């Protein structure tokens, strides 16, 4: 199925099957962050050594809740270099 936006900028009416098709694809979410530690320690590679419980909880809980059959959560730590 191919959907084309009209040149006029208006929207096309969708039937219910076409609407459902738009949401049948796997959605990929990306969470990217930068470590604020002065020594540049990697949060992802040192989860057990980091004393910030809220950081660990937030990251682990987000991954658990977002990774489903229909959704994927990718986590990327941006290097400060």
N, C-alpha and C positions, 0 to 999 in steps of 0.2 A: 504494500500500500504506500503510495507517495502522496504527501500533502504539500500543496503549494499555496503560499500566501498570495492573495490577490494583489495586483499592482496598486490598487487604490488604498491599501493599508487597512481595509476593513477585514472583518473576520468572516469565515465561511461557516454556515451552520453544520454541526456534526450530528450524525445519528449515534445512538447509544453504543453500537458495536465499534464504531470508529473511535469514540471517546475512550472506551475501555482499552482499545489497542494502544492508545497513547501511553497508558499507565501499566502496560504489561511487561515493559522492559525492566531489566535489573538496573537499579539506581546505585551509583557509586558516589559515596561521600568521601571527602578528603579533609583530614584535620592536620594542619601543619602548624608547628610552633617553633620558637627559638628559646633555647635554654638561657636563663638570665644568671646562671652561676658564674662567678668571676673567673674560676679556673677552667671554664669551658667544658665541664663534665657533661657527658651525654646522659640525658634522662632515660631514654629507651634502653641503653646498654647497661645502666646502673640502677635499675628500679629497686632492687633489694637494698641498696646502700643509701638511697635518698630518704631523708628523715621527714619529708613533707607528706604526711598521710593524705591530705586533701588532694594533692597532685596525683598520687598513686591511685586513690579511689576514683577520682574523676576520669582518669585515663582508662583504667580497667573497666569501670562501669559503662563508659561510653562505648567501648569496644564490644562488651557483652550485649548491650541493648541494640546497637546498630547493626551488628553482623547477623543477618538473617538470610533466609533463602532468597528473598527479593532485594535485599539491600546489602551493600558492602561498605565497610568503613576502612579506609586506608589511613595510616598514621605515618607522618613524615616529620622528622626533626630537622630543622634547617640549621646548617652549620654557621657559626659566627665568624668564620675565617674571612 
